[in-house]
Amino acid sequence: MSRNTDANKKIHNKKIANKKRKIQEAELKRKNRLKEMRENRKEKLDENQENED
């Protein structure tokens, strides 16, 4: 058994926390990008309807 288990746990938990944070940031970026795409599509549809009228 290694002597510095507490230090190892701390380092390990820090790595896991960083991975979780990166995943959350990536999901947030993805959601924002999808939202923006949806809004752009909606705007284009609205413009097309106005042009047809």
CHARMM-style PDB file with segment names, atoms N, HN, CA, C and O in Angstrom:
ATOM      1  N   MET     1       0.855  -1.192   0.000  1.00  0.00      PROA
ATOM      2  CA  MET     1       0.000   0.000   0.000  1.00  0.00      PROA
ATOM      3  C   MET     1       0.893   1.245   0.000  1.00  0.00      PROA
ATOM      4  O   MET     1       1.845   1.343   0.774  1.00  0.00      PROA
ATOM      5  N   SER     2       0.573   2.167  -0.861  1.00  0.00      PROA
ATOM      6  HN  SER     2      -0.200   2.087  -1.490  1.00  0.00      PROA
ATOM      7  CA  SER     2       1.401   3.366  -0.936  1.00  0.00      PROA
ATOM      8  C   SER     2       1.119   4.289   0.244  1.00  0.00      PROA
ATOM      9  O   SER     2       0.031   4.282   0.820  1.00  0.00      PROA
ATOM     10  N   ARG     3       2.107   5.065   0.576  1.00  0.00      PROA
ATOM     11  HN  ARG     3       2.990   5.071   0.108  1.00  0.00      PROA
ATOM     12  CA  ARG     3       1.998   5.943   1.744  1.00  0.00      PROA
ATOM     13  C   ARG     3       1.150   7.177   1.458  1.00  0.00      PROA
ATOM     14  O   ARG     3       0.470   7.693   2.345  1.00  0.00      PROA
ATOM     15  N   ASN     4       1.194   7.630   0.254  1.00  0.00      PROA
ATOM     16  HN  ASN     4       1.746   7.211  -0.466  1.00  0.00      PROA
ATOM     17  CA  ASN     4       0.517   8.896  -0.056  1.00  0.00      PROA
ATOM     18  C   ASN     4      -0.836   8.670  -0.731  1.00  0.00      PROA
ATOM     19  O   ASN     4      -1.126   9.264  -1.769  1.00  0.00      PROA
ATOM     20  N   THR     5      -1.652   7.814  -0.139  1.00  0.00      PROA
ATOM     21  HN  THR     5      -1.417   7.332   0.705  1.00  0.00      PROA
ATOM     22  CA  THR     5      -2.965   7.534  -0.733  1.00  0.00      PROA
ATOM     23  C   THR     5      -3.839   8.788  -0.761  1.00  0.00      PROA
ATOM     24  O   THR     5      -4.591   9.000  -1.712  1.00  0.00      PROA
ATOM     25  N   ASP     6      -3.741   9.611   0.271  1.00  0.00      PROA
ATOM     26  HN  ASP     6      -3.130   9.439   1.043  1.00  0.00      PROA
ATOM     27  CA  ASP     6      -4.542  10.841   0.294  1.00  0.00      PROA
ATOM     28  C   ASP     6      -4.156  11.756  -0.864  1.00  0.00      PROA
ATOM     29  O   ASP     6      -5.012  12.344  -1.524  1.00  0.00      PROA
ATOM     30  N   ALA     7      -2.857  11.863  -1.094  1.00  0.00      PROA
ATOM     31  HN  ALA     7      -2.161  11.386  -0.557  1.00  0.00      PROA
ATOM     32  CA  ALA     7      -2.387  12.704  -2.199  1.00  0.00      PROA
ATOM     33  C   ALA     7      -2.851  12.125  -3.531  1.00  0.00      PROA
ATOM     34  O   ALA     7      -3.274  12.859  -4.425  1.00  0.00      PROA
ATOM     35  N   ASN     8      -2.767  10.802  -3.655  1.00  0.00      PROA
ATOM     36  HN  ASN     8      -2.424  10.206  -2.929  1.00  0.00      PROA
ATOM     37  CA  ASN     8      -3.209  10.154  -4.899  1.00  0.00      PROA
ATOM     38  C   ASN     8      -4.701  10.365  -5.118  1.00  0.00      PROA
ATOM     39  O   ASN     8      -5.136  10.646  -6.235  1.00  0.00      PROA
ATOM     40  N   LYS     9      -5.488  10.229  -4.045  1.00  0.00      PROA
ATOM     41  HN  LYS     9      -5.134  10.001  -3.138  1.00  0.00      PROA
ATOM     42  CA  LYS     9      -6.935  10.443  -4.149  1.00  0.00      PROA
ATOM     43  C   LYS     9      -7.231  11.872  -4.591  1.00  0.00      PROA
ATOM     44  O   LYS     9      -8.094  12.113  -5.436  1.00  0.00      PROA
ATOM     45  N   LYS    10      -6.502  12.806  -4.005  1.00  0.00      PROA
ATOM     46  HN  LYS    10      -5.801  12.611  -3.319  1.00  0.00      PROA
ATOM     47  CA  LYS    10      -6.718  14.213  -4.322  1.00  0.00      PROA
ATOM     48  C   LYS    10      -6.428  14.481  -5.805  1.00  0.00      PROA
ATOM     49  O   LYS    10      -7.198  15.154  -6.490  1.00  0.00      PROA
ATOM     50  N   ILE    11      -5.302  13.939  -6.283  1.00  0.00      PROA
ATOM     51  HN  ILE    11      -4.677  13.392  -5.726  1.00  0.00      PROA
ATOM     52  CA  ILE    11      -4.931  14.122  -7.689  1.00  0.00      PROA
ATOM     53  C   ILE    11      -5.964  13.463  -8.595  1.00  0.00      PROA
ATOM     54  O   ILE    11      -6.394  14.042  -9.593  1.00  0.00      PROA
ATOM     55  N   HSD    12      -6.354  12.248  -8.232  1.00  0.00      PROA
ATOM     56  HN  HSD    12      -6.005  11.779  -7.421  1.00  0.00      PROA
ATOM     57  CA  HSD    12      -7.325  11.496  -9.032  1.00  0.00      PROA
ATOM     58  C   HSD    12      -8.661  12.241  -9.100  1.00  0.00      PROA
ATOM     59  O   HSD    12      -9.247  12.380 -10.174  1.00  0.00      PROA
ATOM     60  N   ASN    13      -9.134  12.716  -7.956  1.00  0.00      PROA
ATOM     61  HN  ASN    13      -8.659  12.603  -7.084  1.00  0.00      PROA
ATOM     62  CA  ASN    13     -10.405  13.445  -7.915  1.00  0.00      PROA
ATOM     63  C   ASN    13     -10.333  14.731  -8.734  1.00  0.00      PROA
ATOM     64  O   ASN    13     -11.308  15.135  -9.368  1.00  0.00      PROA
ATOM     65  N   LYS    14      -9.159  15.368  -8.709  1.00  0.00      PROA
ATOM     66  HN  LYS    14      -8.368  15.040  -8.193  1.00  0.00      PROA
ATOM     67  CA  LYS    14      -8.973  16.595  -9.478  1.00  0.00      PROA
ATOM     68  C   LYS    14      -9.075  16.299 -10.979  1.00  0.00      PROA
ATOM     69  O   LYS    14      -9.695  17.053 -11.729  1.00  0.00      PROA
ATOM     70  N   LYS    15      -8.454  15.183 -11.406  1.00  0.00      PROA
ATOM     71  HN  LYS    15      -7.950  14.570 -10.797  1.00  0.00      PROA
ATOM     72  CA  LYS    15      -8.521  14.793 -12.818  1.00  0.00      PROA
ATOM     73  C   LYS    15      -9.966  14.522 -13.230  1.00  0.00      PROA
ATOM     74  O   LYS    15     -10.410  14.955 -14.294  1.00  0.00      PROA
ATOM     75  N   ILE    16     -10.691  13.803 -12.377  1.00  0.00      PROA
ATOM     76  HN  ILE    16     -10.330  13.451 -11.514  1.00  0.00      PROA
ATOM     77  CA  ILE    16     -12.089  13.483 -12.674  1.00  0.00      PROA
ATOM     78  C   ILE    16     -12.918  14.761 -12.748  1.00  0.00      PROA
ATOM     79  O   ILE    16     -13.751  14.914 -13.642  1.00  0.00      PROA
ATOM     80  N   ALA    17     -12.692  15.673 -11.811  1.00  0.00      PROA
ATOM     81  HN  ALA    17     -12.016  15.549 -11.085  1.00  0.00      PROA
ATOM     82  CA  ALA    17     -13.431  16.938 -11.795  1.00  0.00      PROA
ATOM     83  C   ALA    17     -13.160  17.731 -13.075  1.00  0.00      PROA
ATOM     84  O   ALA    17     -14.071  18.336 -13.641  1.00  0.00      PROA
ATOM     85  N   ASN    18     -11.905  17.725 -13.527  1.00  0.00      PROA
ATOM     86  HN  ASN    18     -11.165  17.234 -13.067  1.00  0.00      PROA
ATOM     87  CA  ASN    18     -11.567  18.437 -14.762  1.00  0.00      PROA
ATOM     88  C   ASN    18     -12.268  17.819 -15.963  1.00  0.00      PROA
ATOM     89  O   ASN    18     -12.762  18.531 -16.837  1.00  0.00      PROA
ATOM     90  N   LYS    19     -12.310  16.484 -16.002  1.00  0.00      PROA
ATOM     91  HN  LYS    19     -11.909  15.905 -15.292  1.00  0.00      PROA
ATOM     92  CA  LYS    19     -12.992  15.807 -17.110  1.00  0.00      PROA
ATOM     93  C   LYS    19     -14.475  16.151 -17.107  1.00  0.00      PROA
ATOM     94  O   LYS    19     -15.050  16.441 -18.156  1.00  0.00      PROA
ATOM     95  N   LYS    20     -15.097  16.119 -15.926  1.00  0.00      PROA
ATOM     96  HN  LYS    20     -14.630  15.883 -15.074  1.00  0.00      PROA
ATOM     97  CA  LYS    20     -16.521  16.444 -15.822  1.00  0.00      PROA
ATOM     98  C   LYS    20     -16.780  17.879 -16.270  1.00  0.00      PROA
ATOM     99  O   LYS    20     -17.752  18.156 -16.974  1.00  0.00      PROA
ATOM    100  N   ARG    21     -15.904  18.780 -15.856  1.00  0.00      PROA
ATOM    101  HN  ARG    21     -15.115  18.554 -15.284  1.00  0.00      PROA
ATOM    102  CA  ARG    21     -16.059  20.188 -16.216  1.00  0.00      PROA
ATOM    103  C   ARG    21     -15.956  20.365 -17.734  1.00  0.00      PROA
ATOM    104  O   ARG    21     -16.743  21.095 -18.336  1.00  0.00      PROA
ATOM    105  N   LYS    22     -14.978  19.690 -18.343  1.00  0.00      PROA
ATOM    106  HN  LYS    22     -14.338  19.098 -17.854  1.00  0.00      PROA
ATOM    107  CA  LYS    22     -14.820  19.793 -19.794  1.00  0.00      PROA
ATOM    108  C   LYS    22     -16.046  19.256 -20.518  1.00  0.00      PROA
ATOM    109  O   LYS    22     -16.498  19.839 -21.503  1.00  0.00      PROA
ATOM    110  N   ILE    23     -16.583  18.142 -20.026  1.00  0.00      PROA
ATOM    111  HN  ILE    23     -16.216  17.668 -19.226  1.00  0.00      PROA
ATOM    112  CA  ILE    23     -17.772  17.550 -20.636  1.00  0.00      PROA
ATOM    113  C   ILE    23     -18.947  18.513 -20.533  1.00  0.00      PROA
ATOM    114  O   ILE    23     -19.677  18.715 -21.504  1.00  0.00      PROA
ATOM    115  N   GLN    24     -19.131  19.109 -19.350  1.00  0.00      PROA
ATOM    116  HN  GLN    24     -18.539  18.945 -18.561  1.00  0.00      PROA
ATOM    117  CA  GLN    24     -20.237  20.051 -19.161  1.00  0.00      PROA
ATOM    118  C   GLN    24     -20.094  21.260 -20.080  1.00  0.00      PROA
ATOM    119  O   GLN    24     -21.074  21.728 -20.659  1.00  0.00      PROA
ATOM    120  N   GLU    25     -18.860  21.764 -20.210  1.00  0.00      PROA
ATOM    121  HN  GLU    25     -18.063  21.384 -19.740  1.00  0.00      PROA
ATOM    122  CA  GLU    25     -18.636  22.912 -21.088  1.00  0.00      PROA
ATOM    123  C   GLU    25     -18.943  22.553 -22.537  1.00  0.00      PROA
ATOM    124  O   GLU    25     -19.536  23.345 -23.269  1.00  0.00      PROA
ATOM    125  N   ALA    26     -18.532  21.349 -22.945  1.00  0.00      PROA
ATOM    126  HN  ALA    26     -18.049  20.706 -22.350  1.00  0.00      PROA
ATOM    127  CA  ALA    26     -18.783  20.910 -24.318  1.00  0.00      PROA
ATOM    128  C   ALA    26     -20.283  20.778 -24.572  1.00  0.00      PROA
ATOM    129  O   ALA    26     -20.769  21.166 -25.635  1.00  0.00      PROA
ATOM    130  N   GLU    27     -21.014  20.233 -23.602  1.00  0.00      PROA
ATOM    131  HN  GLU    27     -20.619  19.918 -22.739  1.00  0.00      PROA
ATOM    132  CA  GLU    27     -22.465  20.094 -23.752  1.00  0.00      PROA
ATOM    133  C   GLU    27     -23.133  21.461 -23.848  1.00  0.00      PROA
ATOM    134  O   GLU    27     -24.049  21.660 -24.647  1.00  0.00      PROA
ATOM    135  N   LEU    28     -22.670  22.396 -23.033  1.00  0.00      PROA
ATOM    136  HN  LEU    28     -21.926  22.234 -22.385  1.00  0.00      PROA
ATOM    137  CA  LEU    28     -23.232  23.743 -23.057  1.00  0.00      PROA
ATOM    138  C   LEU    28     -22.993  24.406 -24.418  1.00  0.00      PROA
ATOM    139  O   LEU    28     -23.894  25.031 -24.978  1.00  0.00      PROA
ATOM    140  N   LYS    29     -21.769  24.264 -24.944  1.00  0.00      PROA
ATOM    141  HN  LYS    29     -21.038  23.756 -24.490  1.00  0.00      PROA
ATOM    142  CA  LYS    29     -21.468  24.826 -26.259  1.00  0.00      PROA
ATOM    143  C   LYS    29     -22.370  24.200 -27.315  1.00  0.00      PROA
ATOM    144  O   LYS    29     -22.895  24.895 -28.185  1.00  0.00      PROA
ATOM    145  N   ARG    30     -22.546  22.887 -27.236  1.00  0.00      PROA
ATOM    146  HN  ARG    30     -22.119  22.322 -26.530  1.00  0.00      PROA
ATOM    147  CA  ARG    30     -23.363  22.170 -28.211  1.00  0.00      PROA
ATOM    148  C   ARG    30     -24.809  22.655 -28.156  1.00  0.00      PROA
ATOM    149  O   ARG    30     -25.431  22.908 -29.188  1.00  0.00      PROA
ATOM    150  N   LYS    31     -25.336  22.782 -26.935  1.00  0.00      PROA
ATOM    151  HN  LYS    31     -24.831  22.577 -26.097  1.00  0.00      PROA
ATOM    152  CA  LYS    31     -26.715  23.248 -26.779  1.00  0.00      PROA
ATOM    153  C   LYS    31     -26.880  24.657 -27.334  1.00  0.00      PROA
ATOM    154  O   LYS    31     -27.862  24.953 -28.016  1.00  0.00      PROA
ATOM    155  N   ASN    32     -25.920  25.519 -27.041  1.00  0.00      PROA
ATOM    156  HN  ASN    32     -25.123  25.279 -26.487  1.00  0.00      PROA
ATOM    157  CA  ASN    32     -26.001  26.897 -27.534  1.00  0.00      PROA
ATOM    158  C   ASN    32     -25.939  26.941 -29.054  1.00  0.00      PROA
ATOM    159  O   ASN    32     -26.652  27.716 -29.690  1.00  0.00      PROA
ATOM    160  N   ARG    33     -25.075  26.099 -29.635  1.00  0.00      PROA
ATOM    161  HN  ARG    33     -24.495  25.470 -29.117  1.00  0.00      PROA
ATOM    162  CA  ARG    33     -24.953  26.065 -31.085  1.00  0.00      PROA
ATOM    163  C   ARG    33     -26.255  25.577 -31.724  1.00  0.00      PROA
ATOM    164  O   ARG    33     -26.714  26.138 -32.719  1.00  0.00      PROA
ATOM    165  N   LEU    34     -26.844  24.530 -31.143  1.00  0.00      PROA
ATOM    166  HN  LEU    34     -26.471  24.075 -30.334  1.00  0.00      PROA
ATOM    167  CA  LEU    34     -28.108  24.013 -31.667  1.00  0.00      PROA
ATOM    168  C   LEU    34     -29.218  25.053 -31.547  1.00  0.00      PROA
ATOM    169  O   LEU    34     -30.032  25.218 -32.456  1.00  0.00      PROA
ATOM    170  N   LYS    35     -29.238  25.749 -30.414  1.00  0.00      PROA
ATOM    171  HN  LYS    35     -28.576  25.615 -29.676  1.00  0.00      PROA
ATOM    172  CA  LYS    35     -30.245  26.789 -30.198  1.00  0.00      PROA
ATOM    173  C   LYS    35     -30.103  27.889 -31.250  1.00  0.00      PROA
ATOM    174  O   LYS    35     -31.091  28.367 -31.806  1.00  0.00      PROA
ATOM    175  N   GLU    36     -28.855  28.279 -31.509  1.00  0.00      PROA
ATOM    176  HN  GLU    36     -28.053  27.890 -31.057  1.00  0.00      PROA
ATOM    177  CA  GLU    36     -28.588  29.316 -32.497  1.00  0.00      PROA
ATOM    178  C   GLU    36     -29.026  28.858 -33.889  1.00  0.00      PROA
ATOM    179  O   GLU    36     -29.610  29.631 -34.649  1.00  0.00      PROA
ATOM    180  N   MET    37     -28.739  27.597 -34.216  1.00  0.00      PROA
ATOM    181  HN  MET    37     -28.265  26.969 -33.599  1.00  0.00      PROA
ATOM    182  CA  MET    37     -29.142  27.061 -35.516  1.00  0.00      PROA
ATOM    183  C   MET    37     -30.662  27.072 -35.647  1.00  0.00      PROA
ATOM    184  O   MET    37     -31.196  27.427 -36.698  1.00  0.00      PROA
ATOM    185  N   ARG    38     -31.358  26.682 -34.580  1.00  0.00      PROA
ATOM    186  HN  ARG    38     -30.924  26.394 -33.726  1.00  0.00      PROA
ATOM    187  CA  ARG    38     -32.822  26.676 -34.583  1.00  0.00      PROA
ATOM    188  C   ARG    38     -33.368  28.082 -34.819  1.00  0.00      PROA
ATOM    189  O   ARG    38     -34.286  28.283 -35.614  1.00  0.00      PROA
ATOM    190  N   GLU    39     -32.785  29.054 -34.109  1.00  0.00      PROA
ATOM    191  HN  GLU    39     -32.039  28.891 -33.463  1.00  0.00      PROA
ATOM    192  CA  GLU    39     -33.237  30.437 -34.254  1.00  0.00      PROA
ATOM    193  C   GLU    39     -32.999  30.942 -35.673  1.00  0.00      PROA
ATOM    194  O   GLU    39     -33.848  31.621 -36.251  1.00  0.00      PROA
ATOM    195  N   ASN    40     -31.835  30.604 -36.228  1.00  0.00      PROA
ATOM    196  HN  ASN    40     -31.145  30.053 -35.758  1.00  0.00      PROA
ATOM    197  CA  ASN    40     -31.529  31.035 -37.599  1.00  0.00      PROA
ATOM    198  C   ASN    40     -32.513  30.436 -38.590  1.00  0.00      PROA
ATOM    199  O   ASN    40     -32.973  31.114 -39.509  1.00  0.00      PROA
ATOM    200  N   ARG    41     -32.832  29.164 -38.400  1.00  0.00      PROA
ATOM    201  HN  ARG    41     -32.459  28.613 -37.653  1.00  0.00      PROA
ATOM    202  CA  ARG    41     -33.776  28.497 -39.297  1.00  0.00      PROA
ATOM    203  C   ARG    41     -35.153  29.148 -39.190  1.00  0.00      PROA
ATOM    204  O   ARG    41     -35.838  29.360 -40.191  1.00  0.00      PROA
ATOM    205  N   LYS    42     -35.540  29.457 -37.954  1.00  0.00      PROA
ATOM    206  HN  LYS    42     -34.983  29.284 -37.141  1.00  0.00      PROA
ATOM    207  CA  LYS    42     -36.843  30.087 -37.726  1.00  0.00      PROA
ATOM    208  C   LYS    42     -36.895  31.460 -38.398  1.00  0.00      PROA
ATOM    209  O   LYS    42     -37.901  31.816 -39.012  1.00  0.00      PROA
ATOM    210  N   GLU    43     -35.810  32.227 -38.280  1.00  0.00      PROA
ATOM    211  HN  GLU    43     -34.993  31.938 -37.781  1.00  0.00      PROA
ATOM    212  CA  GLU    43     -35.756  33.546 -38.911  1.00  0.00      PROA
ATOM    213  C   GLU    43     -35.869  33.427 -40.428  1.00  0.00      PROA
ATOM    214  O   GLU    43     -36.575  34.205 -41.070  1.00  0.00      PROA
ATOM    215  N   LYS    44     -35.166  32.445 -40.996  1.00  0.00      PROA
ATOM    216  HN  LYS    44     -34.592  31.813 -40.475  1.00  0.00      PROA
ATOM    217  CA  LYS    44     -35.230  32.262 -42.448  1.00  0.00      PROA
ATOM    218  C   LYS    44     -36.641  31.898 -42.885  1.00  0.00      PROA
ATOM    219  O   LYS    44     -37.123  32.394 -43.904  1.00  0.00      PROA
ATOM    220  N   LEU    45     -37.306  31.036 -42.124  1.00  0.00      PROA
ATOM    221  HN  LEU    45     -36.914  30.633 -41.297  1.00  0.00      PROA
ATOM    222  CA  LEU    45     -38.676  30.660 -42.461  1.00  0.00      PROA
ATOM    223  C   LEU    45     -39.596  31.873 -42.395  1.00  0.00      PROA
ATOM    224  O   LEU    45     -40.449  32.065 -43.262  1.00  0.00      PROA
ATOM    225  N   ASP    46     -39.415  32.688 -41.364  1.00  0.00      PROA
ATOM    226  HN  ASP    46     -38.722  32.533 -40.660  1.00  0.00      PROA
ATOM    227  CA  ASP    46     -40.231  33.898 -41.230  1.00  0.00      PROA
ATOM    228  C   ASP    46     -40.002  34.840 -42.413  1.00  0.00      PROA
ATOM    229  O   ASP    46     -40.952  35.408 -42.952  1.00  0.00      PROA
ATOM    230  N   GLU    47     -38.737  35.002 -42.816  1.00  0.00      PROA
ATOM    231  HN  GLU    47     -37.965  34.541 -42.378  1.00  0.00      PROA
ATOM    232  CA  GLU    47     -38.419  35.871 -43.950  1.00  0.00      PROA
ATOM    233  C   GLU    47     -39.049  35.333 -45.230  1.00  0.00      PROA
ATOM    234  O   GLU    47     -39.591  36.095 -46.031  1.00  0.00      PROA
ATOM    235  N   ASN    48     -38.976  34.028 -45.416  1.00  0.00      PROA
ATOM    236  HN  ASN    48     -38.536  33.410 -44.766  1.00  0.00      PROA
ATOM    237  CA  ASN    48     -39.552  33.427 -46.619  1.00  0.00      PROA
ATOM    238  C   ASN    48     -41.061  33.629 -46.662  1.00  0.00      PROA
ATOM    239  O   ASN    48     -41.619  33.898 -47.726  1.00  0.00      PROA
ATOM    240  N   GLN    49     -41.718  33.505 -45.534  1.00  0.00      PROA
ATOM    241  HN  GLN    49     -41.265  33.287 -44.669  1.00  0.00      PROA
ATOM    242  CA  GLN    49     -43.168  33.698 -45.485  1.00  0.00      PROA
ATOM    243  C   GLN    49     -43.526  35.146 -45.793  1.00  0.00      PROA
ATOM    244  O   GLN    49     -44.505  35.411 -46.490  1.00  0.00      PROA
ATOM    245  N   GLU    50     -42.736  36.081 -45.276  1.00  0.00      PROA
ATOM    246  HN  GLU    50     -41.941  35.865 -44.710  1.00  0.00      PROA
ATOM    247  CA  GLU    50     -42.992  37.493 -45.545  1.00  0.00      PROA
ATOM    248  C   GLU    50     -42.805  37.797 -47.029  1.00  0.00      PROA
ATOM    249  O   GLU    50     -43.567  38.568 -47.612  1.00  0.00      PROA
ATOM    250  N   ASN    51     -41.793  37.192 -47.631  1.00  0.00      PROA
ATOM    251  HN  ASN    51     -41.174  36.566 -47.157  1.00  0.00      PROA
ATOM    252  CA  ASN    51     -41.533  37.426 -49.052  1.00  0.00      PROA
ATOM    253  C   ASN    51     -42.641  36.856 -49.923  1.00  0.00      PROA
ATOM    254  O   ASN    51     -42.957  37.422 -50.970  1.00  0.00      PROA
ATOM    255  N   GLU    52     -43.228  35.759 -49.514  1.00  0.00      PROA
ATOM    256  HN  GLU    52     -42.972  35.298 -48.664  1.00  0.00      PROA
ATOM    257  CA  GLU    52     -44.298  35.135 -50.287  1.00  0.00      PROA
ATOM    258  C   GLU    52     -45.590  35.942 -50.212  1.00  0.00      PROA
ATOM    259  O   GLU    52     -46.363  35.965 -51.169  1.00  0.00      PROA
ATOM    260  N   ASP    53     -45.825  36.594 -49.094  1.00  0.00      PROA
ATOM    261  HN  ASP    53     -45.197  36.574 -48.316  1.00  0.00      PROA
ATOM    262  CA  ASP    53     -47.082  37.345 -48.905  1.00  0.00      PROA
ATOM    263  C   ASP    53     -47.147  38.605 -49.714  1.00  0.00      PROA
ATOM    264  OT1 ASP    53     -48.141  39.328 -49.652  1.00  0.00      PROA
TER     265      ASP     53
END
